[in-house]
Amino acid sequence: MGEILVRALFFFMMIALAYVLKKAGVLRKEDSASLSRLILNITLPCAILASFRTFVFDYKLMMIPLIGFSANCLMLYLGYLISRGKERDDKIFYMLNLPAYNIGNFTLPFVSGLLGASGVVSACLFDMGNAVMCVGANAIITSMVVDGVKEGTSIPKALLKVFTKPAFTVYVIMLILSVMGLKLPAFVFDFASSISPANGVIAMFMLGLMMEFKFTKELFKEVAYVNILRLMLAAIIAGAFYFFAPFDIGIRKSVAITAFAPIASAAPAFTEELRGNIELAGFAGSVSIVIALILIPVLIIAL
């Protein structure tokens, strides 16, 4: 328990340090874009690759991506229902911030250090289903709802972008190799393992640079509503999977914890792209990170 609390404290301190450095003018919010590219293209793929060193494929595991995908679809539709008849900004906010989980940049650093290889792979599998919606379909569908269907816009085209992401490509390649019973040479895993520890540090700094707290009563009401709904669904997913899924405790624990991941960092970016309320989206994401920083260590200890 002590190790978990210390690691959680370190993660919090890294986020706080980056936030302080941003406020002091040493770093800028825009620097988070460079860190994000470093994570998505190098450290996160290496962390995923390293976790497959001892992974043994089980076809039953394919239910995990389905959970991530279904959770996004359900919350996207709920966001549509809640915002129906409301202003354009409200539609964008609810449809982009209710679904989508920040797994690669937030949850994965936690589980990789505390739940071992099976925990990392389980979180990655959840993220496979999540990523299809998070970095493509959610934004396309939201755009269609608020602005209508534009020329050249299509869900298949958006989904194709997912398969060009290095992290997602590593998932797929390593799963295929695992299904075939093939292993990469040991030096490949050794190289990835030497880089993967940096993923947690860089991810926490990126989150610190992205965090914004601009409190108003109006903003708080919307942000609280979104985060409460996300927590309710997370509790349902976590409880059902932890108590009833046919997997060992490490996998069940990892998926239960991953369900409480904060709002995806892509949500504010897509909100800005659609000319929505970026201040509201940034505040919602920051609050969800704080909630996850408290909840996830508690869940790791309790489960």
C-alpha positions as CSV (number, residue, x, y, z in Angstrom):
1,M,0.0,0.0,0.0
2,G,2.8,2.4,0.8
3,E,4.4,1.9,-2.6
4,I,1.0,2.7,-4.3
5,L,0.5,5.9,-2.3
6,V,4.1,7.1,-2.9
7,R,3.8,6.5,-6.7
8,A,0.4,8.4,-6.7
9,L,2.0,11.2,-4.8
10,F,4.9,11.4,-7.2
11,F,2.5,11.5,-10.2
12,F,0.6,14.3,-8.5
13,M,3.8,16.2,-7.8
14,M,4.9,15.9,-11.4
15,I,1.6,17.3,-12.6
16,A,1.8,20.1,-10.0
17,L,5.4,20.9,-11.0
18,A,4.5,21.2,-14.6
19,Y,1.5,23.4,-13.7
20,V,3.7,25.7,-11.5
21,L,6.4,25.9,-14.2
22,K,3.7,26.9,-16.7
23,K,2.3,29.6,-14.4
24,A,5.9,30.8,-13.8
25,G,6.5,31.2,-17.5
26,V,9.3,28.6,-17.7
27,L,7.1,26.3,-19.8
28,R,4.1,27.1,-21.9
29,K,0.7,25.3,-22.5
30,E,1.7,24.9,-26.1
31,D,4.7,22.8,-25.0
32,S,2.2,20.0,-24.2
33,A,1.7,19.5,-27.9
34,S,5.4,18.5,-28.3
35,L,5.2,16.2,-25.3
36,S,2.0,14.6,-26.7
37,R,3.7,13.8,-30.0
38,L,6.7,12.3,-28.1
39,I,4.3,10.1,-26.1
40,L,2.1,9.0,-28.9
41,N,5.0,8.3,-31.3
42,I,7.7,6.9,-29.0
43,T,7.2,6.3,-25.3
44,L,3.7,4.9,-25.4
45,P,4.4,2.5,-28.2
46,C,7.5,1.3,-26.3
47,A,5.5,0.9,-23.1
48,I,2.9,-1.2,-24.9
49,L,5.6,-3.3,-26.7
50,A,7.5,-3.9,-23.4
51,S,4.3,-5.2,-21.8
52,F,3.9,-7.9,-24.4
53,R,7.1,-9.7,-23.4
54,T,5.3,-12.2,-21.2
55,F,1.8,-11.9,-22.7
56,V,-0.1,-15.0,-23.6
57,F,-3.2,-14.5,-25.9
58,D,-6.6,-15.6,-24.8
59,Y,-9.6,-15.2,-27.2
60,K,-11.8,-14.2,-24.3
61,L,-9.7,-11.0,-23.9
62,M,-11.4,-9.6,-27.0
63,M,-14.4,-8.7,-24.9
64,I,-12.3,-5.9,-23.4
65,P,-12.0,-3.7,-26.5
66,L,-15.7,-4.2,-26.9
67,I,-16.3,-2.7,-23.5
68,G,-14.2,0.4,-24.4
69,F,-16.0,0.8,-27.7
70,S,-19.5,0.3,-26.2
71,A,-18.9,2.7,-23.3
72,N,-18.0,5.4,-25.9
73,C,-21.0,4.7,-28.0
74,L,-23.3,4.8,-25.0
75,M,-21.9,8.1,-23.6
76,L,-21.8,9.7,-27.0
77,Y,-25.5,8.9,-27.5
78,L,-26.3,10.1,-23.9
79,G,-24.5,13.4,-24.7
80,Y,-26.6,13.8,-27.8
81,L,-29.8,13.2,-25.7
82,I,-28.8,15.6,-22.9
83,S,-27.9,18.4,-25.3
84,R,-30.8,17.9,-27.7
85,G,-32.5,21.3,-28.2
86,K,-29.6,23.2,-26.5
87,E,-27.0,25.5,-28.0
88,R,-24.3,24.4,-30.4
89,D,-21.6,24.7,-27.7
90,D,-23.6,22.5,-25.4
91,K,-23.9,19.8,-28.0
92,I,-20.1,19.9,-28.6
93,F,-19.3,19.8,-24.9
94,Y,-21.5,16.9,-24.0
95,M,-20.9,14.8,-27.0
96,L,-17.1,15.1,-26.8
97,N,-16.5,15.1,-23.1
98,L,-19.0,12.4,-21.8
99,P,-17.3,9.7,-23.9
100,A,-13.6,9.0,-24.4
101,Y,-11.0,7.9,-21.9
102,N,-7.4,9.2,-21.3
103,I,-5.8,5.8,-21.0
104,G,-2.4,6.0,-22.8
105,N,-1.3,9.3,-21.1
106,F,-2.8,8.8,-17.7
107,T,-4.0,5.4,-16.7
108,L,-1.3,3.4,-18.4
109,P,1.5,5.0,-16.3
110,F,-0.3,3.9,-13.2
111,V,-1.0,0.3,-14.1
112,S,2.4,-0.3,-15.8
113,G,4.2,0.4,-12.5
114,L,1.7,-1.3,-10.2
115,L,-0.2,-4.0,-11.9
116,G,2.5,-5.7,-14.1
117,A,2.4,-6.8,-17.7
118,S,-1.2,-8.3,-17.7
119,G,-2.5,-5.0,-16.3
120,V,-0.8,-3.0,-19.0
121,V,-2.2,-5.3,-21.8
122,S,-5.7,-5.2,-20.3
123,A,-5.6,-1.4,-20.2
124,C,-4.3,-1.4,-23.8
125,L,-7.1,-3.7,-25.0
126,F,-9.7,-1.4,-23.4
127,D,-8.0,1.5,-25.2
128,M,-8.2,-0.3,-28.5
129,G,-12.0,0.0,-28.4
130,N,-11.8,3.5,-26.9
131,A,-9.3,4.8,-29.5
132,V,-11.5,4.0,-32.4
133,M,-14.1,6.4,-31.1
134,C,-11.8,8.8,-29.1
135,V,-9.5,9.9,-31.9
136,G,-11.9,9.7,-34.8
137,A,-15.6,8.7,-34.7
138,N,-16.7,10.9,-31.7
139,A,-15.5,14.1,-33.4
140,I,-16.9,13.2,-36.8
141,I,-20.3,12.2,-35.4
142,T,-20.4,15.4,-33.3
143,S,-19.5,17.5,-36.3
144,M,-22.3,15.9,-38.3
145,V,-24.8,16.6,-35.5
146,V,-23.9,20.3,-35.0
147,D,-22.9,21.3,-38.5
148,G,-24.5,18.7,-40.8
149,V,-22.6,16.4,-43.2
150,K,-19.8,18.1,-45.0
151,E,-18.2,17.1,-48.2
152,G,-15.4,14.7,-47.7
153,T,-16.5,13.8,-44.2
154,S,-17.0,10.1,-43.4
155,I,-16.8,7.9,-40.4
156,P,-14.7,5.2,-42.2
157,K,-12.1,7.9,-43.1
158,A,-11.9,9.0,-39.5
159,L,-11.5,5.4,-38.3
160,L,-8.7,4.9,-40.9
161,K,-6.7,7.5,-39.0
162,V,-6.8,5.4,-35.9
163,F,-4.9,2.6,-37.6
164,T,-2.1,5.0,-38.6
165,K,-1.4,5.9,-35.0
166,P,1.8,4.2,-33.8
167,A,0.4,3.1,-30.5
168,F,-2.6,1.5,-32.1
169,T,-0.4,-0.1,-34.7
170,V,1.8,-1.7,-32.0
171,Y,-1.3,-3.1,-30.3
172,V,-2.5,-4.7,-33.5
173,I,0.9,-6.1,-34.5
174,M,1.7,-7.5,-31.1
175,L,-1.8,-9.1,-30.8
176,I,-1.4,-10.7,-34.2
177,L,2.0,-12.1,-33.2
178,S,0.6,-13.3,-29.9
179,V,-2.3,-15.1,-31.7
180,M,0.2,-16.8,-34.0
181,G,2.4,-17.7,-31.0
182,L,5.4,-15.7,-32.3
183,K,7.8,-13.6,-30.2
184,L,10.0,-10.7,-31.2
185,P,13.8,-11.0,-30.4
186,A,14.7,-10.3,-26.8
187,F,16.7,-7.2,-27.7
188,V,13.5,-5.5,-29.1
189,F,11.8,-5.9,-25.7
190,D,15.0,-4.8,-24.0
191,F,15.2,-1.6,-26.1
192,A,11.5,-0.8,-25.5
193,S,11.8,-1.5,-21.8
194,S,14.6,1.1,-21.6
195,I,12.4,3.8,-23.0
196,S,9.0,2.9,-21.5
197,P,9.6,4.2,-18.0
198,A,9.8,7.7,-19.5
199,N,6.2,7.5,-20.6
200,G,4.8,8.1,-17.1
201,V,7.0,11.1,-16.4
202,I,6.4,12.8,-19.7
203,A,2.6,12.1,-19.6
204,M,2.3,13.7,-16.1
205,F,4.2,16.8,-17.3
206,M,2.0,17.0,-20.4
207,L,-1.2,16.8,-18.2
208,G,0.2,19.5,-15.9
209,L,0.7,21.9,-18.8
210,M,-2.8,21.2,-20.2
211,M,-4.6,21.7,-16.9
212,E,-6.7,24.9,-16.5
213,F,-8.8,26.0,-13.5
214,K,-11.1,28.9,-14.3
215,F,-13.9,28.5,-11.8
216,T,-17.3,30.0,-12.3
217,K,-20.7,28.8,-11.0
218,E,-22.0,28.2,-14.5
219,L,-18.9,26.2,-15.6
220,F,-18.9,24.2,-12.4
221,K,-22.5,22.9,-12.9
222,E,-21.8,21.6,-16.4
223,V,-18.5,20.1,-15.4
224,A,-19.9,18.4,-12.3
225,Y,-22.8,16.9,-14.4
226,V,-20.4,15.4,-16.9
227,N,-18.0,14.0,-14.4
228,I,-20.8,12.5,-12.2
229,L,-22.3,10.7,-15.2
230,R,-18.8,9.4,-16.2
231,L,-18.2,8.1,-12.7
232,M,-21.6,6.4,-12.6
233,L,-20.9,4.4,-15.8
234,A,-17.4,3.7,-14.6
235,A,-18.8,2.2,-11.4
236,I,-21.2,0.0,-13.4
237,I,-18.4,-1.2,-15.8
238,A,-15.9,-1.8,-12.9
239,G,-18.4,-3.7,-10.7
240,A,-19.7,-5.9,-13.5
241,F,-16.2,-6.8,-14.9
242,Y,-14.5,-7.2,-11.6
243,F,-17.1,-9.5,-10.0
244,F,-18.3,-11.4,-13.1
245,A,-15.7,-11.5,-15.9
246,P,-13.9,-14.9,-16.4
247,F,-10.4,-13.6,-16.0
248,D,-7.7,-13.7,-13.3
249,I,-7.6,-11.0,-10.7
250,G,-4.9,-8.9,-12.4
251,I,-6.9,-8.5,-15.6
252,R,-10.2,-7.8,-13.8
253,K,-8.5,-5.3,-11.5
254,S,-6.9,-3.5,-14.4
255,V,-10.1,-3.1,-16.5
256,A,-12.0,-2.0,-13.4
257,I,-9.5,0.8,-12.7
258,T,-9.2,1.8,-16.4
259,A,-13.0,2.4,-16.4
260,F,-12.3,5.4,-14.1
261,A,-9.8,7.0,-16.5
262,P,-10.2,10.8,-16.9
263,I,-11.6,12.6,-20.0
264,A,-9.4,12.1,-23.0
265,S,-6.9,14.8,-23.8
266,A,-8.2,14.7,-27.4
267,A,-11.6,16.1,-26.2
268,P,-10.5,19.7,-25.7
269,A,-8.5,19.6,-28.9
270,F,-11.6,18.5,-30.9
271,T,-13.7,21.0,-29.0
272,E,-11.4,23.8,-30.2
273,E,-11.4,22.4,-33.8
274,L,-15.2,22.5,-33.8
275,R,-15.1,26.1,-32.3
276,G,-16.8,25.0,-29.1
277,N,-16.3,26.2,-25.5
278,I,-12.6,25.3,-25.0
279,E,-12.6,26.9,-21.5
280,L,-15.4,24.6,-20.4
281,A,-13.8,21.5,-22.0
282,G,-10.4,22.3,-20.4
283,F,-11.9,22.8,-17.0
284,A,-13.9,19.5,-17.3
285,G,-10.7,17.6,-18.3
286,S,-8.7,19.1,-15.4
287,V,-11.4,18.2,-12.8
288,S,-11.6,14.7,-14.2
289,I,-7.8,14.3,-13.8
290,V,-7.9,15.4,-10.2
291,I,-10.7,13.0,-9.5
292,A,-8.8,10.1,-11.2
293,L,-5.6,11.0,-9.2
294,I,-7.6,10.4,-6.0
295,L,-9.7,7.5,-7.1
296,I,-7.3,5.3,-9.0
297,P,-4.7,4.8,-6.2
298,V,-7.6,4.1,-3.8
299,L,-9.0,1.5,-6.2
300,I,-5.6,-0.1,-6.7
301,I,-5.3,-0.5,-2.9
302,A,-8.9,-1.6,-2.3
303,L,-9.4,-4.1,-5.1
